[in-house]
Amino acid sequence: MKKRSILNYLIFIVTVPNIEEGKKIAEILVKDKLAACVNIIQNVFSVYRWKGKIEEDNEHILLIKTIEPKADLLVQKIADIHPYTEPECIGIKIEKGSKTYLNWIWESVE
C-alpha cells in the first residue's frame, strides 16, 4: 500500500434515499475495510436535474472517510450496492487534519 501522506486521505459524499439504505451501505463499507467511518447526516433537501426534469427529494448524506488506495474499490462498491441508477459519489481530498485521527483512518482500512 502507498506511503502515508496527508493527500492520501479522502472524504466521499454519497446521498441515499432513506436511513435504512444509509446504514446498510455504511455497515458494508466499514465491514469490508473500504471506510474507517461513515457519518449519516439526516434530512437534507436536494434539487437536481434528472432525465431532463427538475426533481426534488428528501435524502440523507453519507460522509465516508477512507484512503486513496481504497478509493476505486469504494466507488465500485457504491455503484454495486446503491439503490440509485446513478448514485452521487464524490471524493474530496483531506488537506489538513489531526495526525492521530488520520492514522486511525489508515489503520482502520489496512
N, C-alpha and C positions, 0 to 999 in steps of 0.2 A: 504494500500500500504506500501511497505517496507520503513524503515527509510532511509533518505538521507545519502549517503556515496559517496565518490569520486569513488568507484568501482562500483557504480550503474549506471554510465553514459556510453553510448556506441556510437560509430560511426559505421554505417553499410555502406559497399561498395557494390553497385549494378551497373552492367553495363546494358545499354539499347541500342537498335539498332538505335534510332533516337531521336531528341529533343522533338518531339510531345509525344512519349511514356514516355519520362523522365518527362515532365511537367504533364502528366496525372497521373502518379504514385505519383509524388511529391504532387500534389494537394489532392489526395485521402488520402495519409498518414497524411498530416497536418490536413485536414478536420476531419478525424477520430481520431485525437489526438494520433496517433501512433508515430508521429515525431514532434519535435518542429520546425525543419528547414531541408530543403533538398537543398543542393547546387548541381548544374548541371555543371560538368566540360565537356566542349565540345571538340570533335575531338581528341580522343585517338585511337591509333592503337593497336589492340590486335592480338596476335598469340597464338593459343591454339590447343589442340588435341580434336577432336570430332568424335566419331564413327570410330576410327582408322586412321583418316586422319588429317594432319596438316592444319588448317584453318587460314585465316587472314581476319580481318574485321575492319572497322572504327566504333567506338562506342562512347558512352558518359558515364561518370561515375556519379552516384548519391552518394553524401556523406550525409548520413541520421543521424541526431542527435536525440537520444532517451534515455530512461532509461531502466534498466534491467527488471523491472516488465512488460514492454510493448514488450520485445524482441520476445517472442514466437508468439504473435499476429502479430507483424510486419513481421516476417519470413513467417507466413502462408498467410498474405495478399499479400506479394510479389509473393508467389507461385500461388495464385489465379488470380492475375491480370496481371502478367508479360507475354509478348508475347513469351518468350523463353521457350522451353521444360524444360530446367534445368538452371534457372537463377542463376547467381552469387549472393550470399547474404551472406556476411561475416561480422560478428560483432567483433569489436575491443574495448576493454575497454579503457576508457579515464583515464589516470593515474594522470594527472595534468590539472588544468585549472582555469580560473578566477571564483571565488566563485559566483559573481553576474551573470555571464553567465550561469554557471551550474544551479543555482537557477532558472533562466529564462527557461532553458530546462525543468526542473522538473515541474514548474508551467504551462508550455505550454501544457503538455501532461496529466496533472491530470484530 
